[in-house]
Structures are given as C-alpha cells and as structure tokens.
Amino acid sequence: MTRASFVGLFRTRKGTTLRTAHDKGNATSGFSQAAGSGERTALRQLQLVRESLADSKAEDAVFIDIEGKSALADFMVVASGRSNRHVAAVCDRLISELKDAGFGTPRVEGLSTGDWVLIDAGDVIIHIFRPEIREFYNLEKMWQAEADDEKLH
C-alpha cells in the first residue's frame, strides 16, 4: 500500500459522519463479565490483591473500606515497594494475577516511572508507592481521616 492510499483511508468528505467500530450500547469494557459484580466479587478481588502484595513482599499495606464514601470503588489499597524496580515488579505481578483470575485488564497509570503506580481494578483501587513518595502524599491518612470524621457526625 502506498503512502497516498494509506492517508486516503483516513480522509473523509465534507458532511460525512465518522462512525465508531461498535454499535451504540454494545461497547466493551476492559473488565471481564465472568468476574461478576457486587460485594462478593469486591471481597474476592481484595483477597487476591492482599495475597499478591504479600507474595511480592510489598511493605506496609493498608486496606481502606471506601464503600459508600466514594463511587470509584469499594476498597482502596495503599502499599510501598523498596525501589522503583520493586514497585514495578509488584505491580506487574498484581496485574497478571488479576487478569488470570478473570477480573479483566485493570487500568494502570505510572508503571513506567515506578514512583507511584495506580491500578484501577474496578472494585479495588491500588496505589503502590516508593516510601518517600508515599510519605509525601499520605493518601491513607486523608482517606482514614475522612472515615473518622463521618463516625463523629
């Protein structure tokens, strides 16, 4: 295929509507339907995350129940790795185990640098930090303080 014909594939005539590859209402998600939904699935996913972090020697893991406090997820997990390389290795293993367990492909941010990696697995959001970065942002204190404030009211 020549360059001109390749470029021509993406040109449209004036007034032509571009269409997506899927029909309306049939968009696919990165998460497996086999994993299910609901509280049992969230607890199974949390247990898998807990075991994976322990097997990978992640440090200082904190598990925060954010159900009812945020529409983002049911649980938030914050843990540390000893170095950029350890953070990346912990995350690679966790992502692989989530896929293998049928939870689909989680969304991941920050894996290339290994300072702070965010893994959105649907029901569980996981933050893996280098210790200095974790101390600076102190996410778990912010979320636990919010939970304590709700108990006081």
C-alpha positions in Angstrom: 0.0 0.0 0.0 1.4 3.4 -0.9 1.6 6.3 1.5 -1.0 8.2 -0.5 -3.6 5.4 -0.4 -2.9 4.9 3.3 -3.5 8.5 4.1 -6.6 8.4 1.8 -8.2 5.8 4.1 -8.5 8.4 6.9 -9.8 11.3 4.8 -13.5 12.0 4.8 -15.6 14.1 2.5 -17.3 17.2 3.8 -20.5 16.2 5.6 -19.5 12.6 6.2 -20.1 11.3 9.7 -17.4 9.3 11.3 -18.7 6.1 13.0 -17.1 4.1 15.8 -16.2 0.5 15.5 -19.1 -0.7 17.7 -22.8 -0.2 17.7 -24.4 2.1 20.3 -24.9 0.2 23.5 -22.5 -2.6 22.7 -19.3 -1.0 23.9 -16.9 -3.4 25.6 -15.3 -3.0 28.9 -11.8 -4.0 30.0 -13.3 -5.9 32.8 -14.5 -9.5 32.4 -18.2 -10.2 32.8 -17.2 -13.6 34.3 -15.8 -11.8 37.4 -19.3 -10.7 38.3 -20.2 -7.8 40.4 -21.3 -7.0 43.9 -19.9 -7.4 47.3 -18.7 -10.9 47.0 -16.7 -10.0 43.9 -15.2 -7.0 45.6 -14.1 -9.2 48.6 -12.6 -11.8 46.2 -10.7 -9.1 44.4 -9.5 -7.6 47.7 -8.3 -11.0 48.9 -6.4 -11.6 45.6 -4.8 -8.2 46.0 -3.8 -8.9 49.6 -2.2 -12.2 48.7 -0.4 -10.8 45.7 1.1 -8.0 47.7 2.2 -10.4 50.4 3.8 -12.7 47.9 5.6 -9.8 46.2 6.9 -8.6 49.6 5.1 -5.2 49.3 5.6 -3.3 52.5 3.1 -1.5 54.9 -0.1 -2.4 53.1 -3.1 -0.6 54.3 -6.6 -1.7 53.2 -9.3 1.0 53.4 -13.1 0.4 53.0 -14.4 3.3 50.9 -17.8 1.8 50.1 -20.4 4.5 50.5 -17.7 7.2 50.7 -16.8 7.1 47.0 -18.4 5.9 43.8 -15.0 5.0 42.5 -14.6 1.7 44.2 -15.4 -0.4 47.3 -11.8 -0.6 48.6 -8.6 1.3 48.4 -5.2 -0.3 49.0 -2.0 1.6 49.7 1.3 -0.2 49.8 5.0 0.5 49.3 7.8 -1.0 47.4 11.5 -0.6 48.3 12.6 0.9 45.0 11.3 1.8 41.5 12.1 -1.6 40.3 10.4 -3.3 43.2 7.3 -1.1 42.8 7.1 -2.1 39.1 7.6 -5.8 39.8 4.9 -5.8 42.5 2.5 -4.1 40.0 3.4 -6.4 37.1 2.6 -9.4 39.2 -0.6 -8.0 40.6 -1.9 -7.0 37.1 -1.1 -10.5 35.8 -2.9 -12.2 38.7 -5.9 -10.0 38.3 -6.1 -11.0 34.6 -5.5 -14.7 35.3 -8.3 -14.6 38.0 -10.8 -13.4 35.4 -11.1 -9.8 36.6 -10.1 -8.4 33.2 -7.3 -5.9 32.4 -7.1 -3.2 35.0 -6.3 0.4 34.1 -2.8 1.3 35.1 -1.0 4.7 35.5 2.6 5.4 36.4 4.1 2.0 35.7 6.9 3.4 33.5 8.4 5.5 36.3 7.7 3.2 39.3 7.4 6.1 41.8 3.6 5.9 42.2 1.6 3.3 40.4 -2.2 3.5 40.4 -4.1 0.3 39.4 -7.8 0.6 39.0 -9.2 -2.9 39.2 -12.8 -1.8 39.3 -13.9 -2.7 42.9 -10.4 -2.1 44.3 -8.1 0.8 43.6 -4.5 0.0 44.4 -1.7 2.6 45.0 1.9 1.3 45.1 4.5 3.9 46.1 8.1 4.3 46.8 8.4 5.1 50.5 9.4 8.8 50.0 6.6 9.4 47.6 4.0 7.7 49.9 5.1 9.8 52.8 4.8 13.0 50.8 1.2 12.3 49.6 0.0 10.4 52.6 -3.2 9.2 50.9 -4.2 6.7 53.6 -4.2 9.4 56.3 -6.5 11.5 54.1 -9.0 8.7 53.5 -8.9 7.3 57.0 -9.4 10.9 58.4 -12.5 11.2 56.2 -13.8 7.9 57.6 -13.2 9.1 61.2 -15.0 12.4 60.5 -18.1 10.5 59.3 -18.1 8.5 62.6 -18.1 11.7 64.6 -21.2 13.1 62.9 
